[in-house]
Amino acid sequence: MEAWQTPPTNLTDIPIADELSRRIPRSHDQKAENRALQTLARQLATSPDRLLKTLVAIAKDLCDAGSVGVCLLEENATSEQIFRWEALAGAWEAAEHRNTPRKLRLSGMPIEHQTPQLYFAPEQYFTDLQQLELPIAEALVVPLQAENQPLGAIWIVSHDSDRQFDAEDLEIAVALADFAVAGVQIDRANQTKEALRESEERWQLALQGNNDGIWDCNLQTNCQILSDRCLEILERGPEEVKDFSQFLSYIHPDDLEIMQSTWQQHLHRETSHYCCEYRVRSRGRALQMGFSQRASNLGRVRQSPAGRRFPDRYQRAQTN
């Protein structure tokens, strides 16, 4: 995403901090600011998924703003980059169910994601804001970014031309932006972790349902991991199949060549997946049919059904 270009009427034609420092500052409550930051720190540790909602309410009070919103960057179905309002406070929150746009398109105006911006009448650059009945006298917009990648922005808005933001407001907004970034990252990591947990649960249920054994082979180290069901099918302990060469030693000699040939074809990407039937020696030296399928470096082993008739060459090998 390209850096925002400063619009001609934007106060960031000159450094924003210099402009804000020339304004007469209003009195700030340092104790209230400290309490607010402590509240955010506690919430970051206990419930990061609710942090943004708390943050916008705090920003409204500390900056004496008319409205505050946090919008996060996303792509729609046509790969257009838009901003979605994640949390609102003040007049925007009151109007949320009536006419506050849930998404903020850029109307050809790329967003600066590295430095805070100060806007007069931002509706001319963000046309979705024109849906609002509330006029915007001034908007202090602080970007959210992690590892130089844009995440979104905090909008601190004045609806009254007599209320102008100052350097103290900018300092507060920058501090809040750090909390917002941390909250978004932790919440997304937790969502990913939960999605993986649910996926693992579905995977385990599927395994239990089809009674297959699963193996995972590291092609660089030659080490492999087998599921409990896979070990049960092979009648082996984990230490007996730690690497691929050990597993090969249990395959019937008459089947080893076709197994390895099929395996090499897949490693050379001559086939989309690996699928091969072969016999494996169990502890009692009985022969079992094996079915193995590979996608990436993950596969499964299926025990042949009871009473299945082996091909003639297997019958001869079993009687030898």
C-alpha angles and dihedrals in degrees: 000000000000123000117264115264113225112247116233094250094044116116089225088082077094122035108286095222091056092050094048093046090059091060120092105258121229120226114277128204105230093186091053090050091051092049090049093052090048090052091052092047091054093047092048088058098043110027113008090165089070097040098097092056090053092043096057091050090050092047091052092053098041095046095037087232128170093222138001128193139175116211125188127208119247140153124241127216091282093051091252112151111235137161121240120203107241100175134009135189136181123011093349091056091050090053094041096107093043113044113335105123111237090211131046117209121195100228092216091311110119115216122240106231099181107056135034116260133208116209134192112202096352090184089088090061099034105043094187087070089065088077089070118099090206117086117231112221095178137354127201106201119191117188124231114216138160123198090351091304118121117241102170139281145268114237116204108185137191118203092185120075089213091061111078125172122240140196092279090057090051091051091051092047093051091050091049090049090061090055091046092053092048091048094050093048094048093045092050091047090051091049090051091048091050092048090052091049092052091046090051090050091052090047092052091049090051091050092050090049098053096033093225126152118232129213132186120199125194104215093198099051096027089228122134139193123213128198120240090254091051091053089048092053092048092041090227137126123237092255091057095060103034093128136029095249090060090053091050090056090064095055116100110259092235090058099039097086096052091043093053093042092053090046093052092047089057094045088054088051093244089131131039093228140006117250125162140152120215142146123261126197115237125202092271088053090242113142123243129189112241130203118196129180126184130201111172101327096324125097146156138232122213125196114231113251118262112267094020112152114234120222115265094262090055091049091053093047092050092054095046 
